[in-house]
Amino acid sequence: MKITDIKPFLVDRYLLVRVYTDAGLIGNGEAGMWAHHAPVHTLIQELAHYYIGKDPLTIEHHYQTVSRQTHFMGAGISAAYSAIDIALWDILGKSQNLPVYQLLGGKCRDKVKVFTNISGNSIEARVESAQESVEGGFLSLRMAPFFADFEKQTPTAIVSTAAQMVQAVREAIGDEIDLGLEIHRNLNLDTAILLANELLPFKILYYEDPLPPESLEALEYIARHIHIPIANGERFYNIYQFKDMIDRKIVSLIRPDMSVAGGFTQTKKIAAIAESAFIGIFPHLMGSPVNNAAFTHLAAAIPNYALMEANPHDPARSDLVDEPFNIENGYRHFSDRPGIGVEINEDALDKLPFVPRKITGNFHADGSVAH
């Protein structure tokens, strides 16, 4: 069996890829560097020149070749070969008539726990959103404890408002529902420490991305001064970055995005390194139902999986695949179909024109860049 073509598709907010073979098997994948899909689209087309004519089943060998020959690294090139890698595993599963989770070692669980995001423009609205989510069956919630334009407030006001918001939500949902906080890399060292210490009474499951990702030394400083578990790593794009963070013993959960950090081939290894340190896998999941399916297979097959985003889609986006995976009572269910379990519906792609992301910026009251 040989690869005959690789086609990337810019659709709505997504970058999908299909890998075609002379055996009639087609693999489906998705790239996850969501802010810059257009250049990654071009990178996939460039990588296709290597893959076409090759055996799609020698997946590890292909990963080593495309990632090491020139030794240029970065999220863009990694997202490109991550999408292709996912598609190759899809082909491998179809060639063996097995779901990908079976190829990864078999199921560790029968369903995959997910969380939902709560939102609202006031504390009362956040409380209502949280209560509705719990009534809908979710056992795990996540919230960004900020309102729009919070960057223009003083650090004291930011901390005070966030603490009030978290306290109100915790009191509304009780102590049996998990609550995590998405900080979105929006704080500096002192504010991140002040806020975490204010939040300690409210049983926070994780404190996600308190700082920008560039400095593990700064994250380590925060970790030494707070007592809330830290989750980090959604912007990382290779196994070496994750190993460095794990070795520093500063996080309880890591956030590999399989559509950026090397597909199934590398993320399975990242999960194994984390397992040896008793660190949970909390995948960063964005994208279409293709990513939902692929990430679910990974989660099913690793023992240290923790949770991932529900990432729901409206009917038009759900139609991008033939059989999207469903969520019931806070868990995503998956099928035993070969490969990743979904097929991209090419007839539906033109109905959702590509929507590029715009850079708008976030600014302090004095006009300087906040995050």
C-alpha positions as CSV (number, residue, x, y, z in Angstrom):
1,M,0.0,0.0,0.0
2,K,1.3,3.5,-0.9
3,I,0.2,7.0,-0.2
4,T,-1.1,8.6,-3.4
5,D,-2.2,12.1,-2.2
6,I,-2.5,14.3,0.8
7,K,-5.1,17.1,0.8
8,P,-5.5,19.7,3.5
9,F,-8.8,21.5,3.9
10,L,-9.3,25.0,5.4
11,V,-12.9,24.8,6.7
12,D,-14.6,27.2,9.1
13,R,-12.2,27.5,12.1
14,Y,-10.4,24.2,11.3
15,L,-7.6,22.7,9.3
16,L,-8.5,19.1,8.3
17,V,-6.4,16.7,6.3
18,R,-7.1,13.5,4.4
19,V,-4.4,11.0,3.3
20,Y,-5.3,8.8,0.3
21,T,-3.8,5.4,-0.6
22,D,-3.8,3.1,-3.6
23,A,-5.7,0.6,-1.6
24,G,-8.7,2.9,-1.3
25,L,-8.2,3.6,2.4
26,I,-8.4,7.2,3.4
27,G,-7.0,8.6,6.7
28,N,-8.5,11.6,8.5
29,G,-6.6,14.0,10.7
30,E,-6.6,17.6,11.9
31,A,-4.0,20.3,12.7
32,G,-4.3,22.2,15.9
33,M,-2.3,25.4,15.6
34,W,-5.6,27.3,15.4
35,A,-4.3,30.8,15.3
36,H,-2.3,30.2,12.1
37,H,-4.0,27.6,10.0
38,A,-3.1,29.1,6.6
39,P,0.7,28.7,6.9
40,V,0.2,25.2,8.4
41,H,-1.9,24.4,5.3
42,T,1.1,25.3,3.2
43,L,3.4,23.2,5.3
44,I,1.2,20.2,4.9
45,Q,1.4,20.6,1.1
46,E,5.2,20.8,1.4
47,L,5.4,17.7,3.5
48,A,3.2,15.8,1.1
49,H,6.1,15.7,-1.4
50,Y,7.9,13.4,1.1
51,Y,4.9,11.2,2.0
52,I,3.5,10.5,-1.4
53,G,4.7,7.2,-2.7
54,K,5.6,5.9,0.8
55,D,4.1,3.1,2.8
56,P,1.5,4.7,5.2
57,L,2.1,2.1,7.9
58,T,5.7,2.9,8.8
59,I,4.4,5.8,10.9
60,E,7.3,6.1,13.5
61,H,9.9,6.1,10.7
62,H,8.0,8.8,8.9
63,Y,7.8,10.9,12.0
64,Q,11.6,10.6,12.6
65,T,12.4,11.5,9.0
66,V,10.2,14.6,8.7
67,S,11.1,15.9,12.2
68,R,14.8,15.3,12.2
69,Q,16.4,15.8,8.8
70,T,16.6,19.6,8.9
71,H,16.1,20.0,12.7
72,F,13.9,23.1,12.2
73,M,11.4,23.0,15.1
74,G,8.3,24.9,16.0
75,A,4.6,24.7,16.5
76,G,3.8,25.2,12.8
77,I,5.8,22.3,11.4
78,S,4.8,20.1,14.3
79,A,1.0,20.8,13.7
80,A,1.5,19.9,10.1
81,Y,3.0,16.5,10.7
82,S,0.7,15.9,13.7
83,A,-2.3,16.1,11.4
84,I,-0.7,13.7,8.9
85,D,0.3,11.3,11.8
86,I,-3.3,11.1,13.0
87,A,-4.4,10.3,9.5
88,L,-1.8,7.6,9.2
89,W,-3.0,5.9,12.4
90,D,-6.5,6.1,11.0
91,I,-5.3,4.2,7.9
92,L,-3.4,1.7,10.1
93,G,-6.6,1.0,12.0
94,K,-8.6,0.5,8.9
95,S,-6.0,-1.7,7.3
96,Q,-6.2,-4.0,10.4
97,N,-10.0,-3.5,10.9
98,L,-9.3,-2.3,14.4
99,P,-10.0,1.0,16.3
100,V,-6.9,3.1,17.0
101,Y,-7.3,2.6,20.8
102,Q,-6.8,-1.1,20.2
103,L,-3.6,-0.5,18.3
104,L,-2.4,1.7,21.3
105,G,-2.7,-1.2,23.7
106,G,-6.5,-1.5,24.2
107,K,-9.0,0.2,26.3
108,C,-8.2,1.5,29.8
109,R,-11.8,2.8,30.2
110,D,-15.2,2.4,28.5
111,K,-16.0,6.1,28.3
112,V,-14.1,9.3,28.5
113,K,-14.8,12.0,31.1
114,V,-15.1,15.5,29.8
115,F,-15.7,18.9,31.3
116,T,-17.8,21.9,30.1
117,N,-17.0,25.6,30.2
118,I,-19.1,27.9,32.2
119,S,-19.5,31.6,31.2
120,G,-21.5,34.7,31.7
121,N,-21.0,38.5,32.0
122,S,-21.8,38.7,35.7
123,I,-21.2,36.5,38.8
124,E,-24.9,35.7,38.7
125,A,-24.7,34.5,35.1
126,R,-21.7,32.4,35.9
127,V,-23.6,30.7,38.8
128,E,-26.6,30.1,36.5
129,S,-24.3,28.6,33.8
130,A,-22.6,26.3,36.3
131,Q,-25.9,25.1,37.7
132,E,-27.3,24.4,34.3
133,S,-24.2,22.4,33.4
134,V,-24.5,20.3,36.5
135,E,-28.2,19.7,35.8
136,G,-27.1,18.6,32.3
137,G,-25.0,15.8,33.8
138,F,-21.5,17.3,33.8
139,L,-19.3,16.3,36.8
140,S,-16.5,18.6,35.9
141,L,-16.6,22.4,35.1
142,R,-14.0,24.9,34.0
143,M,-14.1,28.7,34.3
144,A,-11.9,31.6,33.4
145,P,-12.3,33.8,36.6
146,F,-12.3,37.1,34.7
147,F,-14.7,39.3,32.9
148,A,-14.1,41.2,29.6
149,D,-11.4,43.9,29.8
150,F,-10.2,42.7,33.2
151,E,-6.7,43.7,32.1
152,K,-7.6,47.4,32.7
153,Q,-8.2,46.8,36.4
154,T,-5.7,46.9,39.2
155,P,-4.2,43.6,40.3
156,T,-6.1,43.9,43.6
157,A,-9.4,44.3,41.8
158,I,-8.6,41.3,39.5
159,V,-7.9,39.1,42.5
160,S,-10.9,40.3,44.5
161,T,-13.4,39.8,41.6
162,A,-12.0,36.4,40.7
163,A,-12.2,35.2,44.3
164,Q,-15.8,36.4,44.6
165,M,-16.7,34.6,41.4
166,V,-15.1,31.3,42.3
167,Q,-16.6,31.4,45.8
168,A,-20.1,32.0,44.3
169,V,-19.8,29.1,41.8
170,R,-18.4,26.7,44.4
171,E,-21.2,27.4,46.8
172,A,-23.8,27.0,44.0
173,I,-22.5,23.6,42.8
174,G,-21.4,22.1,46.1
175,D,-18.4,20.1,46.9
176,E,-19.0,17.0,44.8
177,I,-18.5,18.7,41.4
178,D,-14.9,19.3,40.1
179,L,-14.0,22.9,39.3
180,G,-10.9,24.0,37.4
181,L,-9.7,27.4,36.5
182,E,-8.5,28.5,33.0
183,I,-6.1,31.5,33.6
184,H,-5.3,31.6,29.8
185,R,-1.7,32.7,30.5
186,N,-3.1,36.1,31.5
187,L,-1.3,36.9,34.8
188,N,2.2,37.9,36.0
189,L,4.1,36.2,38.8
190,D,2.8,38.2,41.7
191,T,-0.8,38.3,40.7
192,A,-0.8,34.6,39.9
193,I,0.5,33.8,43.4
194,L,-1.9,36.2,45.1
195,L,-4.9,34.8,43.3
196,A,-4.0,31.2,43.9
197,N,-3.7,31.7,47.6
198,E,-7.0,33.5,47.7
199,L,-8.6,30.5,46.0
200,L,-7.3,27.8,48.2
201,P,-10.5,27.3,50.3
202,F,-12.6,26.6,47.2
203,K,-11.2,23.2,46.3
204,I,-9.8,24.0,42.8
205,L,-8.9,20.9,40.8
206,Y,-6.3,22.7,38.7
207,Y,-4.9,26.2,38.0
208,E,-4.4,26.1,34.2
209,D,-1.7,28.2,32.4
210,P,-1.2,31.0,35.0
211,L,1.7,32.4,32.9
212,P,2.8,32.6,29.3
213,P,4.6,29.4,28.2
214,E,8.0,30.7,27.5
215,S,9.6,30.4,31.0
216,L,9.5,27.2,33.0
217,E,11.7,29.0,35.6
218,A,8.9,31.5,36.2
219,L,6.3,28.7,36.4
220,E,8.5,26.9,38.9
221,Y,8.6,30.0,41.0
222,I,4.8,30.1,41.2
223,A,4.6,26.4,41.9
224,R,6.9,26.8,45.0
225,H,4.6,29.5,46.4
226,I,1.0,28.1,45.9
227,H,-0.9,25.1,46.9
228,I,-3.3,24.6,44.0
229,P,-2.3,21.9,41.4
230,I,-1.0,23.5,38.2
231,A,-1.9,22.3,34.6
232,N,0.3,23.4,31.8
233,G,1.6,22.6,28.3
234,E,-1.0,23.3,25.7
235,R,1.4,25.4,23.7
236,F,4.2,22.8,23.8
237,Y,4.9,21.1,20.5
238,N,7.4,18.3,21.3
239,I,8.3,15.6,23.8
240,Y,11.4,17.3,25.0
241,Q,9.5,20.3,26.3
242,F,7.1,18.1,28.2
243,K,10.0,16.0,29.7
244,D,11.7,19.2,31.0
245,M,8.5,20.3,32.7
246,I,7.8,16.9,34.2
247,D,11.3,16.6,35.5
248,R,11.0,19.9,37.3
249,K,8.1,18.5,39.4
250,I,6.0,21.7,39.0
251,V,2.8,20.4,37.5
252,S,0.1,17.9,38.4
253,L,-1.4,17.8,35.0
254,I,0.0,18.3,31.5
255,R,-1.9,19.5,28.5
256,P,-0.5,18.0,25.3
257,D,-2.5,18.9,22.2
258,M,-2.2,15.8,19.9
259,S,-2.9,17.9,16.8
260,V,0.2,20.1,17.7
261,A,2.5,17.9,19.7
262,G,3.2,15.0,17.3
263,G,0.0,13.1,16.8
264,F,-0.6,9.7,18.3
265,T,3.0,8.7,17.7
266,Q,4.5,11.3,20.1
267,T,1.6,12.0,22.5
268,K,1.5,8.3,23.5
269,K,5.2,8.7,24.5
270,I,4.5,12.0,26.4
271,A,1.8,10.2,28.3
272,A,4.2,7.4,29.3
273,I,6.8,9.9,30.6
274,A,4.1,11.6,32.6
275,E,2.8,8.2,33.9
276,S,6.2,7.4,35.4
277,A,5.9,10.6,37.5
278,F,2.3,10.1,38.4
279,I,1.2,13.1,36.4
280,G,-2.2,13.1,34.7
281,I,-2.9,13.8,31.0
282,F,-5.3,16.7,30.5
283,P,-5.3,17.1,26.7
284,H,-5.8,20.5,25.1
285,L,-8.7,19.9,22.7
286,M,-9.9,22.3,20.2
287,G,-11.1,21.8,16.6
288,S,-13.7,19.8,14.7
289,P,-15.3,16.5,15.4
290,V,-12.3,14.9,13.8
291,N,-10.1,16.0,16.8
292,N,-12.8,15.0,19.2
293,A,-12.7,11.4,17.8
294,A,-8.9,11.2,17.7
295,F,-8.3,12.6,21.2
296,T,-11.0,10.2,22.5
297,H,-9.0,7.2,21.2
298,L,-5.9,8.4,23.0
299,A,-7.8,9.0,26.2
300,A,-9.3,5.5,26.0
301,A,-5.9,3.9,25.8
302,I,-3.7,5.6,28.4
303,P,-4.0,4.9,32.1
304,N,-3.2,8.4,33.4
305,Y,-5.9,10.2,31.4
306,A,-7.7,12.8,33.5
307,L,-10.2,14.8,31.5
308,M,-10.6,16.9,28.3
309,E,-13.0,19.5,27.0
310,A,-16.5,18.6,25.8
311,N,-15.8,20.8,22.7
312,P,-19.5,20.7,21.4
313,H,-20.5,21.5,17.8
314,D,-23.6,22.8,16.2
315,P,-25.3,20.7,13.6
316,A,-23.5,22.2,10.6
317,R,-20.1,21.5,12.2
318,S,-21.1,18.1,13.4
319,D,-21.9,17.3,9.7
320,L,-18.2,17.6,8.9
321,V,-18.0,13.9,9.9
322,D,-20.4,11.0,9.3
323,E,-20.8,9.8,13.0
324,P,-19.6,12.3,15.6
325,F,-19.0,10.9,19.1
326,N,-21.8,11.8,21.6
327,I,-21.6,13.0,25.2
328,E,-23.9,11.7,27.9
329,N,-23.8,12.6,31.6
330,G,-20.4,14.1,31.4
331,Y,-18.7,11.3,29.4
332,R,-17.9,11.0,25.7
333,H,-18.7,7.6,24.2
334,F,-16.8,6.1,21.3
335,S,-17.3,3.4,18.8
336,D,-15.4,0.3,17.7
337,R,-15.3,1.4,14.1
338,P,-11.8,0.9,12.5
339,G,-9.4,3.8,12.7
340,I,-10.4,6.9,14.6
341,G,-14.1,6.1,14.0
342,V,-15.2,9.0,11.9
343,E,-15.0,9.9,8.2
344,I,-14.7,13.5,6.9
345,N,-17.7,14.3,4.7
346,E,-16.1,16.2,1.9
347,D,-19.5,17.3,0.5
348,A,-20.0,19.3,3.7
349,L,-16.8,21.2,3.6
350,D,-17.8,24.0,1.1
351,K,-20.8,24.8,3.3
352,L,-18.4,26.2,6.0
353,P,-16.0,28.8,4.4
354,F,-12.7,29.3,6.2
355,V,-12.7,31.9,8.9
356,P,-9.1,33.1,9.7
357,R,-8.2,34.3,13.2
358,K,-7.4,38.0,13.6
359,I,-4.9,39.5,16.0
360,T,-6.5,42.2,18.0
361,G,-4.4,42.4,21.2
362,N,-5.2,42.7,24.9
363,F,-4.1,45.9,26.7
364,H,-3.7,47.5,30.1
365,A,-5.4,50.7,31.0
366,D,-2.2,52.6,30.0
367,G,-2.2,51.0,26.5
368,S,0.7,48.5,27.1
369,V,0.2,44.9,26.0
370,A,-1.3,42.8,28.8
371,H,-1.1,39.3,27.4
